């Protein structure tokens, strides 16, 4: 079972190398929901990751209207695909564009928000054929179904990725919900906010629940569960299940050094240590 995580800055590379991270995901701000990199920065980090023995993967996970899609294509045409062995896609239009225009580039298909049944997953596998190298499945799937799907995907020579540590997305809208509230009528500040990744905490007016992280980027507004997803006390079960790639998402303020503890758990599992870290 290999470890996959997000790479946002050069200083993390040595940490990831020491933690035996095999794959790093790079998010360009115009293509990735929470990406912060320019195309040039992504290229530079990809080259450094390759030099250290890690596989760089480009993330194109935004959901797009036709106008946004046209803008994204312009960005994609500036990408040096020789640096990225895979592209992670979620939008069917993005997936089709890679399949049609970059047939030599493999696709890691993100099915976290849909296709919970094997019929849907298999249709994607059959349609994408040799272009598909991996599927990323939903956190909502129970262990038994994941085990079943893992074995079926293995028969098709397709890898399975599942989130081991990271935020749980509860709500998404392409609209800007934070900027109008935070900056009222100041359009210049609203635009500045939308060009970055901005986070606030929200509470519910209908219940005592509070502390929901709400993130706004140029791609929309995202609300997360107050608690992170954590599966590290089940590492042995994930291995037995046949999981290929365990993704660790530390993009939202979690200490990058935690990746070393995760790596240690994967290599030498201890339930006591896993619960202590949790």
N, C-alpha and C positions, 0 to 999 in steps of 0.2 A: 504494500500500500504506500503510494507516494504522496508527498505533501505539496500542495499548490497554494500560493498566496499572492497578494497584490504587491507590486513594486511601484513606489512613488518617489523615492529619492535614492541617490547614490549611496548614502551612508548605510542603507539597509542591506546592501549586497553582501558584504562580508558576514553579517549576522545570518543571512539566509544560507550562505555557503556553509557556514559552520553547523547549521541546523539541518543540512542535507535536503534543502528545498530543491525539488526537481524542476518545477515549473513556476514562472512568475508571470502575472497578468499585468499588462500595461494599459491604462485607461487614458486615451486622448480626450480632452474636455468636450470636443465637438461630436464625439462618437459614443462616449461612455456616460452613463447616468451620473456617476460620481467622480469621473475622471478629472484630473487637474493638470495633465501634461499637455504640452504642445507637441506637434508631430516631431519636431527636431529633438525635443527632450526624450520622447519615446524611442526614437532611433538610437540616441546616444546610450540610454539605459539598456536597450536590447543588445547592443554590441558588447557592453560590459558584462551583461548576464551570460552571453554566449562564451565569452572569454573565461568565465568562472565555471563553466560546465552546466549552466542552467538553461532551460528552454523558455524563450520569451514568447508570449501569446498576446495578440492584440484583442482588446475588448471592443465590440461594437454592439452594445446591448440596449441602445435607446429604442423606444417605440416611436414610430415616425408617421407624420402626415406626408403628403406628396412633396410639399415645399421643403420640409425638413430633410426628407430623403434626398432631394436634389442637392441640397447643401452638403449633406454627408458624402455623397458621391464625389463631389469636388475634393473633399478632404481625403477620401480613400484613394483617389488618383495620385495623391502626393505621397502615399505610403510606400516605403521600400519593403516589398513583401518577401524579399530574400532574407530579411531579419526575423520573420515571424512564420513559424511552421503551422500555426493554427490561428483562426479568428473565431472568437466567441460571439455568437449571434443569438438574438431573441426575436427580433422582428422578422416575419416571413419574407418581407421584401429584401432585407439585408442578407438573409440566408440564400435567397434565390440569386441575388447579385453576385455573391461570392462563388456560388456553384457555376454560374454562367460565365462570369468575366475572369475569375481566377481559379480555374479548375485544378491547378496544381496546388492550391492552398487548401488545407484540411479545415473542416468546420467542427467546432465544439458547440453543439446545439443546447441552448439553455431552455429547459422545459420546466422551470421551477414554478411557473404560474399557470400551467395547463398540462393537458395530456397525462392525466393520472392513471389512465388505463393502458394496457399493453397494445390494444388495437391502434390507438393513436400514435404511440411511440413507434410501433413497428411500421406504420405507414411512413413516418419520417425516415426511418432507417432504409426502407426500400426505395423511397423517392430520391434520397440524397446519395445512396449507394456508396461508392468508393470515396466520395467527398467527405463523408461523415466519419470522424475519428472518435468522438466522445459525445455523450449526452449528460446533462446536469439535471438531476431530478428534484422534485418538490419535497420540501420538509414535511408535507402533510401525509406522505406515504408511510404506512406502517412497515415494521421490520419484515414481516412475512412477504409483502409485495415487493419490497426492495430486493430481498434475497432471490425471489423468483425472477425479477427483471434483470438482476445482475447476471444470473446464469444464462438467460436468453440472449442478453447482449454479448456475453462472452462467446457464445456460439457464432455470433455474427462478427466477431473480432472488433467489437466496439467497446471502448472504455466507459466506465460509469464513474461520475463524480458526485459527491454529496458533501454538504456543508457540515463541518465538524465544530466550528466556532465562528460566530458572527451574529449580526443583527437579524431580527425577524421582521420582514416587511408586512405591515398590516393594511396599508392604504397608499394608493398612488393616484395622482391626477396630473395631466400635462399643464394644468393651470398654475399660475403663481398665487399662492395663498398667503405667504408670509410677508412679502414686500409691501403690499397695499396696507397691511396692518401696522407694520413696523415703521414705515416711512410716510404714511398717509399720502400727501399730495406732492411729495418731492420725487419727481420722475427720474431725475438724474441719479439719486441714491438708489432708487428701485432698480434701475438698469445695472448699476454697479453690483448690487447684491445678486442679481440673477446671473451675472457673469462668473460668479464664484460658487463655492459650496458653503452655504450658510445654515447654521443649526440653532434651533431654539427648543425649549421644552414646553409641552402642552398638557393641559388638564381637560377632563371631561366635565361638561356642564350638567350631564345627566347621571353622573355617578361620582363616587369619591376618588376614582382613579386619576392619577396625575403622574407627571414625569415622563410622558411619551416623547421620545426624541422625534423632532420634525425637521427634515432637511429640505432645503430648496436649492435647486440648481437651475441652469438655463433650460433643463429638460423637464422641469415640473417640480411638484411637491410630494415628498415621501414621508409617511409616518411609520414609526417602528414600535415594536413591543418594548415595554420598560425593561424587560430582561433579555439578555442575549441567548441565542441558541448555543448549547454546549453539550457535546456528545462524547467528550474525551474519557468518561468513565466506561464507555462501551467500545473501546478500541478493539478488544479481542473479538467481540461480536461482529464488528465491521469487517475485520480481516476474514473471519469465518464466512461471512456473507459473500465475500468476493469483491468488495469495493476496491476499485483501482486507484482512485485519486480522492484524497481528503482535502477539502479546501478550508483554509483558515483566513478569515477576513478581519484584519486589524486596522482598517482604514479610519475608524472613527474614534481615535484617541487612545486605543488600547496600546500598552507598551509593546514595541516591536520585539523586545527580548523574550516575550512570552513564547515566540515561535520555537525557541530552543527547548523550553519545557515540554511543548507539544511533541517535538521531535523525539525527546527522551522517552515520552510515554508510548509513542508508536514503536520505538526500538525495544524498550524494556518496560512493559506495562506494569503499573502499580495502581490498583484502585484507590488505595489510601492517598497516594500522591495526586491522583486525578481529582478526588474530592477536595483535597486541600487547595489545589489550584482554582477549582470552581468557586 
